[in-house]
Amino acid sequence: MPTRHIPESIVIADTPAAILEWAARHIEHVGIHQGPRLFAGPGRTATLPCWPRGALDVAAGHGRGAAGRTYDWDRINHARDQAFAILAETLAGHPVDADVPTAARTLHREVIDRWSAEPGRTAADAARAFRTAAARAEHALF
């Protein structure tokens, strides 16, 4: 069953491809934010314009979990980390690896942030990148 996107949804994707697709829909819905004062103004993190890395975090449940509902956070966080990795590789055009998992996570986020900071980057650009990575994730063996 496909994941339905609405920022207020309490259903949280738990596969890399679903997280990337949710992030694409999310950034199309709320828009991209570049520059200072991220999340300034009224609203919740899940409903404000965001940085592409933030869209992945929201897709993986940041600011969207429901009290009283049980989530498999280990599975979700693992899928989120895989989504970051495959998006970084998609953007870089080559594997982005490090020997230590924490260093790899940092490197993935740096690649995504550098790409996101390019002047003129749009929500459509980010959504296209997320969907390209999601298609790759569908066929990846993690």
C-alpha positions in Angstrom: 0.0 0.0 0.0 1.5 3.4 -1.0 2.4 5.9 1.7 0.0 8.8 1.8 1.6 12.2 2.3 0.2 14.8 4.6 2.4 16.6 7.1 0.0 15.9 9.9 0.1 12.1 9.3 1.1 9.9 12.2 1.9 7.0 9.8 5.7 6.9 9.5 7.5 5.3 6.5 9.9 2.6 7.5 11.8 1.8 4.3 14.4 3.9 2.5 12.3 4.2 -0.7 9.2 5.1 1.2 11.0 7.7 3.3 12.6 9.3 0.2 9.2 9.4 -1.6 7.5 10.9 1.4 10.3 13.5 1.6 9.7 14.4 -2.1 6.0 14.9 -1.5 6.7 16.8 1.7 9.1 19.3 0.1 6.8 19.8 -2.8 4.0 20.5 -0.3 5.8 22.9 2.1 8.6 24.3 -0.1 12.3 24.6 0.2 14.1 26.9 2.6 17.6 28.2 2.0 19.2 30.7 4.4 19.1 31.8 8.0 16.3 31.4 10.5 15.1 28.0 9.4 11.7 27.3 10.9 11.2 30.9 11.9 7.6 31.9 12.3 4.4 30.2 13.3 3.7 26.5 12.7 5.3 23.2 13.4 8.5 21.8 12.0 6.4 19.3 9.9 4.4 22.1 8.2 7.0 24.8 7.5 9.4 25.1 4.5 12.4 23.0 5.0 15.9 22.1 4.0 16.1 18.8 2.0 17.8 17.1 4.9 15.0 18.3 7.2 12.4 16.8 4.7 14.1 13.4 5.2 13.9 13.8 9.0 10.2 14.8 8.9 9.5 11.9 6.5 11.2 9.6 9.1 8.9 10.9 11.8 10.6 14.0 13.3 7.8 16.1 14.7 5.0 13.7 13.6 4.8 10.8 16.1 1.6 10.4 18.1 1.5 10.0 21.8 0.2 6.5 22.7 1.2 5.0 19.4 4.0 2.5 19.2 6.6 2.9 16.5 9.6 0.7 15.6 12.1 3.5 15.9 15.1 1.2 15.4 13.7 0.1 12.0 12.7 3.7 11.1 16.0 5.2 12.1 17.9 2.4 10.2 15.8 3.1 7.1 16.3 6.8 7.5 20.1 6.3 7.6 19.9 4.1 4.5 17.8 6.9 2.8 20.5 9.5 3.7 23.2 7.2 2.2 21.5 6.5 -1.0 20.5 10.1 -1.5 24.1 11.2 -0.9 25.4 8.7 -3.4 22.7 9.8 -5.9 23.7 13.5 -5.5 27.5 12.8 -5.6 27.3 10.3 -8.5 29.5 7.8 -6.6 29.6 5.9 -3.4 30.0 8.0 -0.3 31.5 5.8 2.4 33.6 5.9 5.5 35.0 3.2 7.7 33.1 4.2 10.8 29.2 4.4 10.7 29.1 7.7 12.5 31.6 9.2 10.1 29.6 7.9 7.2 26.4 9.5 8.5 28.2 12.8 8.9 29.7 12.5 5.4 26.2 11.7 3.9 24.7 14.8 5.6 27.6 17.0 4.4 27.1 15.9 0.7 23.3 16.5 1.0 23.8 19.9 2.6 26.4 21.1 0.0 24.0 20.1 -2.8 21.1 21.8 -1.0 23.0 25.0 -0.6 23.6 25.5 -4.3 22.1 28.9 -5.2 18.8 28.6 -7.0 18.1 25.1 -5.7 14.3 24.5 -5.8 11.8 22.2 -4.1 11.3 20.6 -7.5 15.1 19.9 -7.7 15.0 18.3 -4.3 11.9 16.2 -5.1 13.4 15.0 -8.3 16.6 14.0 -6.4 14.6 12.2 -3.7 12.6 10.3 -6.3 15.7 9.3 -8.2 17.2 8.0 -5.0 13.9 6.2 -4.1 14.0 4.4 -7.4 17.6 3.3 -6.6 16.6 2.2 -3.1 13.8 0.0 -4.5 16.5 -2.1 -6.1 19.3 -1.8 -3.5 20.4 -4.7 -1.3 21.1 -3.1 2.1 
